[in-house]
């Protein structure tokens, strides 16, 4: 998630690291970046300046994944891929 973009700071209790988010989602860390790029996860910094995502966006993503059908997942993937390029 690095780069030149300025990420908003949040309280530590509203922040989760990229590695922890990846573990909770059961995906590789680079896929957290994909989720950020496609606006499914909200990038932020904690009080120490560490990059991560909001707990709220992680919880929303977990809920979406728990209820999404195979067709919904495929549509989302296709839309994200098209938006990326």
N, C-alpha and C positions, 0 to 999 in steps of 0.2 A: 504493500500500500504506500510505500514511500513516495518520493517525488517532490515536486514543488508545491503541491496543493496544501493549503493550511487546513488542518483538521480541527474541529471545535473541541474544546475541553469539556469533559463531563466529570461528575463525581465518581470516585472509585467504585462505589457500589452499583453504578449504572454502566460500568465498563467491563468487558471481558477480552482477554488476549486473543489474538488470531489463532494461536495454538489450542487454547481451551475451546474456542468456538469450533474449530475443526474437529476436535475430539468429540464434543457433544453432538455434532452433526454427522460424525462418522465419515468424514471426507478428508482428503489431503489439505494441507495448509494452503497450497496455491489455489485451491477451489474456493477458499474464503475470499481471496482476492477477486475471483470470478464473480462471487456473490455481491461483492462491493461494486465491482464494475457495472453490474447489471441492476444495481440499486435494490437488491433483496436484503442486503446487510448494510447498516449505516456506519461508516467509518468515523472514529473519534480518537481522542487522546485522553489518557488519565491524568491525574495530578502530577505524575512524574514525567509526562511527555511521551509515554509508551503508546504505540499505535495499537488499536483493537477495534472492536465493534460494540454497539450498544447492546445491553442485555435485552432490551425491548425488541430490537430487530432480530436478535438470535431467537428469542421466544416465538416471535411471529413466524420465522422461517421453520422452526421445529414444528409448529402447529400446522403450517401449510403442508410440509412434507408428510406429516402423520395422516392428513386427510385427502391428499391429492391422489387422484386416479392415475393410472399409467398414461392415459390419453392427456390429462392435464400436465403431467410431467413432460411429455413429449412436445406438447404445444409450447410450453414455457421454454424448453431447451431450444426449439427452433426459433422462437421469437428472440431469445437472448443471443443466439448465434447471429441472426440477421442484424440485430441492433449493434452487435460488436463490430461487424464489418461494415 
